[in-house]
Amino acid sequence: MPTHSEFTQELHRQRLVAIVRGSDPEAALRSVLTLAEEGVRLIEVSLNTPEAESVIARAVEEAGGDAVIGAGTVITREDALRARDAGAQWMVTPALDKGFEHAIALGVPVLAGALTPTEAVAAMRAGAVAVKLFPASLGGPAYLRALRDPMPDVPFVPVGGVDAEAASAYFRAGAIAVGVGSPLLGDAPSGGDLAQLRRRAKAFQTVCAVGAHA
């Protein structure tokens, strides 16, 4: 498991969090390993994927040092414990709820879901490594820019409706990274085309590399 500072450094270097959520556990695992092969290191497996714990455990083992595997959609105490037992190296919450509290208590790096200024400040005070701005599509890059005016030191990771064009705009608005689900994964976690996933992974990595200099 990475330390909090190591995970924060990965966010700054990689600038891309891939969110794997699908209906087929084997396809979800193949998607994770394909992303790792393409150099995408920060990969979140949503706990509402069937057999998510198995996908996480196998991904950690099979990807080895090529990826840092997290658990997403951590909502309850039980979710946090399931994720820990599966070997998740970091966790993502959609909100500041019991799952967030217990993930923090477990000592893993936590990307905390928040939308308002109050929630963002509360997340960081409680020990989150970064704020998952969710749903980012509600306010878009302009809202992120407005949040950063009074909170320039909060590391924001917009999630929700982030395609390649939006990712560029979020980087210009000050995001340290973006979380991307279906615009990157497509239908791959449900048995779709892995070749197309590779193509999209390359495209997003190009956007993130440019964003590093935005």
C-alpha positions in Angstrom: 0.0 0.0 0.0 1.4 3.4 -0.9 1.8 6.0 1.8 -0.3 9.1 1.6 2.5 11.2 0.2 3.4 8.5 -2.4 -0.2 8.3 -3.6 -0.3 12.1 -3.9 2.8 12.0 -6.0 1.3 9.4 -8.2 -1.8 11.6 -8.7 0.5 14.5 -9.7 2.6 12.4 -12.1 -0.1 10.3 -13.7 -3.0 12.8 -13.7 -5.4 10.0 -14.7 -7.6 7.8 -12.5 -9.3 5.0 -14.5 -12.6 3.9 -13.1 -13.5 0.3 -13.9 -17.2 -0.6 -13.4 -18.9 -3.3 -15.4 -21.2 -6.3 -15.4 -18.6 -9.1 -16.1 -15.9 -9.7 -13.5 -13.6 -11.4 -15.9 -13.9 -8.6 -18.4 -13.4 -6.1 -15.7 -10.2 -7.8 -14.7 -9.0 -7.9 -18.3 -9.8 -4.2 -18.5 -7.6 -3.5 -15.5 -4.7 -5.5 -16.8 -5.0 -3.9 -20.3 -4.9 -0.4 -18.7 -1.8 -1.4 -16.7 -0.1 -2.7 -19.8 -0.8 0.7 -21.4 0.9 2.5 -18.5 -2.2 3.6 -16.7 -1.2 3.2 -13.1 -4.1 4.5 -10.9 -7.0 2.1 -11.5 -10.1 2.1 -9.4 -12.4 -1.0 -9.4 -16.0 0.0 -8.3 -17.4 -2.2 -5.6 -20.7 -2.4 -7.5 -19.0 -4.5 -10.1 -19.9 -8.2 -9.6 -17.3 -10.1 -7.6 -15.4 -6.8 -7.1 -13.4 -8.2 -4.3 -12.1 -11.0 -6.4 -11.3 -8.5 -9.3 -9.4 -6.3 -6.9 -7.4 -9.2 -5.4 -6.5 -10.7 -8.7 -5.6 -7.3 -10.2 -3.3 -6.5 -7.3 -1.6 -9.9 -7.8 -1.4 -9.9 -11.6 -0.7 -6.3 -12.3 2.1 -6.3 -9.7 4.0 -3.1 -9.6 2.6 -1.9 -12.9 -0.6 -0.4 -11.2 -1.9 0.8 -7.9 -5.3 -0.8 -7.5 -8.0 1.0 -5.6 -11.6 0.3 -4.6 -14.4 2.7 -5.5 -17.9 3.3 -4.4 -17.0 2.8 -0.8 -20.2 3.9 1.0 -20.5 1.9 4.1 -18.3 0.5 6.9 -18.7 -2.9 5.3 -17.6 -1.6 2.0 -14.4 -0.3 3.5 -13.7 -3.6 5.2 -14.4 -5.6 2.0 -12.0 -3.4 0.1 -9.3 -3.7 2.7 -9.7 -7.5 2.8 -9.5 -7.7 -1.0 -6.1 -5.8 -0.9 -7.2 -2.5 -2.2 -4.3 -0.1 -2.0 -6.5 3.1 -1.8 -10.2 3.9 -1.7 -12.6 6.3 -3.3 -15.9 7.4 -1.7 -18.8 9.2 -3.5 -19.5 11.2 -0.3 -18.4 12.0 3.2 -20.3 9.1 4.8 -19.5 6.0 6.9 -17.4 4.5 4.2 -15.3 7.6 4.1 -14.9 7.6 7.9 -13.9 3.9 8.1 -11.5 4.2 5.1 -9.7 7.0 6.8 -9.6 5.0 10.0 -8.0 2.1 8.1 -5.1 4.3 7.2 -5.3 3.9 3.4 -5.1 6.9 1.0 -8.6 8.1 0.4 -10.0 10.1 -2.5 -13.1 11.6 -0.9 -16.2 12.5 -2.8 -17.3 16.1 -2.3 -19.2 18.8 -4.2 -19.4 21.9 -2.0 -16.7 24.1 -0.4 -17.8 22.9 3.0 -17.5 19.3 2.0 -14.1 19.8 0.4 -12.7 21.5 3.5 -14.2 18.8 5.7 -12.7 16.0 3.6 -9.2 17.4 3.8 -9.4 18.1 7.5 -10.5 14.5 8.1 -7.4 13.2 6.2 -8.3 12.7 2.6 -5.4 12.8 0.2 -7.5 14.6 -2.4 -11.0 15.7 -3.2 -13.0 13.8 -5.8 -15.1 16.6 -7.2 -18.3 14.8 -7.9 -20.4 15.0 -9.9 -18.1 17.4 -11.7 -20.4 17.7 -14.7 -22.9 19.7 -12.5 -20.7 22.8 -12.5 -18.0 22.0 -15.0 -14.5 23.6 -15.2 -15.9 27.0 -14.3 -17.1 25.7 -10.9 -13.7 24.1 -10.2 -12.0 27.4 -11.0 -14.4 29.1 -8.6 -13.6 26.6 -5.9 -9.9 27.0 -6.3 -10.0 30.8 -5.9 -10.5 30.5 -2.1 -9.0 27.0 -1.8 -5.9 26.9 -4.0 -4.1 24.2 -2.0 -6.9 21.6 -2.1 -6.1 18.9 -4.7 -9.2 18.4 -6.8 -9.9 15.4 -9.0 -13.0 16.0 -11.1 -15.1 12.9 -11.7 -18.3 12.4 -13.6 -18.8 13.0 -17.4 -15.1 13.7 -18.0 -14.2 13.1 -21.6 -10.9 14.0 -23.2 -12.1 17.6 -24.1 -13.4 18.2 -20.6 -10.2 16.8 -19.1 -8.2 19.5 -20.9 -10.5 22.1 -19.6 -10.3 20.8 -16.0 -6.5 20.8 -16.1 -6.6 24.5 -17.2 -8.9 25.2 -14.3 -6.4 23.7 -11.9 -7.3 20.0 -11.4 -4.4 17.8 -10.3 -5.9 14.8 -12.0 -9.1 13.6 -13.5 -11.2 10.4 -12.8 -12.6 8.8 -16.0 -15.0 6.0 -16.3 -17.1 5.2 -19.4 -15.4 7.8 -21.7 -12.2 5.8 -21.2 -13.4 2.3 -20.4 -16.4 2.2 -22.8 -18.0 -1.3 -22.7 -14.7 -3.1 -22.0 -15.5 -4.0 -18.4 -18.7 -5.7 -19.7 -17.0 -7.7 -22.4 -16.3 -5.0 -25.0 -13.4 -4.3 -27.3 -10.0 -4.2 -25.5 -8.3 -2.8 -28.6 -10.5 0.3 -28.5 -9.7 0.5 -24.8 -6.0 0.6 -25.6 -6.6 3.4 -28.2 -8.6 5.5 -25.7 -6.0 4.9 -23.0 -3.3 6.3 -25.2 -5.5 9.3 -26.1 -6.2 10.2 -22.5 -2.6 9.8 -21.5 -1.7 12.3 -24.2 -4.2 14.7 -22.8 -2.9 14.2 -19.3 0.7 14.7 -20.4 -0.3 18.0 -22.1 -2.3 18.9 -19.0 0.8 18.6 -16.8 2.1 21.7 -18.5 -1.3 23.6 -18.5 
